[in-house]
Amino acid sequence: MDSTQGFSLGTLITVLTIFAGYLIKLNHHRIRSTCCNKICVSSIDVEATTPPEILEIKIPNNIII
């Protein structure tokens, strides 16, 4: 790996770390903006999309198979 690749990799890791920090701080927040007497309200809510490691399937006791 030469110095250009090392610099690029370091820059990418730094940018991703900063972006993750902002995302954590903005998660579950509402943003309100007013411009020309018009109000815009939006919310940022990031949810986990990966399934849990342990999948639990519940079957009621009164079902006959």
C-alpha positions as CSV (number, residue, x, y, z in Angstrom):
1,M,0.0,0.0,0.0
2,D,1.5,3.3,-1.0
3,S,0.9,6.7,0.8
4,T,-2.0,7.7,-1.5
5,Q,-4.0,4.6,-0.7
6,G,-3.2,5.0,3.0
7,F,-4.3,8.6,3.0
8,S,-7.5,7.7,1.1
9,L,-8.4,4.9,3.6
10,G,-7.7,7.2,6.6
11,T,-9.9,9.9,5.1
12,L,-12.7,7.5,4.4
13,I,-12.6,6.1,7.9
14,T,-12.6,9.7,9.3
15,V,-15.6,10.7,7.2
16,L,-17.6,7.6,8.1
17,T,-16.9,8.1,11.8
18,I,-18.0,11.8,11.7
19,F,-21.2,10.8,9.8
20,A,-22.0,8.1,12.3
21,G,-21.6,10.6,15.1
22,Y,-24.0,13.0,13.5
23,L,-26.5,10.2,12.8
24,I,-26.5,9.1,16.4
25,K,-27.0,12.7,17.6
26,L,-29.9,13.3,15.1
27,N,-31.7,10.0,15.6
28,H,-35.2,10.4,17.0
29,H,-35.3,14.2,16.6
30,R,-37.8,16.5,15.0
31,I,-36.6,19.4,12.8
32,R,-38.8,22.5,12.3
33,S,-38.0,25.1,9.7
34,T,-39.9,28.3,8.8
35,C,-39.3,30.2,5.6
36,C,-41.6,32.8,4.0
37,N,-44.3,32.1,6.7
38,K,-44.4,28.4,5.7
39,I,-43.5,25.8,8.3
40,C,-41.9,22.5,7.4
41,V,-41.7,19.8,10.1
42,S,-39.8,16.6,9.6
43,S,-38.4,14.0,11.9
44,I,-35.4,11.7,11.7
45,D,-35.9,8.2,13.0
46,V,-33.4,5.5,12.2
47,E,-34.4,2.0,13.1
48,A,-32.4,-1.2,13.1
49,T,-33.2,-3.3,10.1
50,T,-31.1,-6.4,11.0
51,P,-33.1,-9.2,12.6
52,P,-32.1,-10.4,16.1
53,E,-29.6,-13.1,16.3
54,I,-32.0,-15.4,18.1
55,L,-35.3,-15.9,16.2
56,E,-38.2,-16.8,18.6
57,I,-41.3,-18.5,17.2
58,K,-44.2,-18.8,19.6
59,I,-46.8,-21.4,19.1
60,P,-50.0,-21.4,21.2
61,N,-50.5,-24.5,23.4
62,N,-54.0,-25.1,22.2
63,I,-53.1,-25.9,18.6
64,I,-53.2,-29.6,17.6
65,I,-50.7,-30.5,14.9
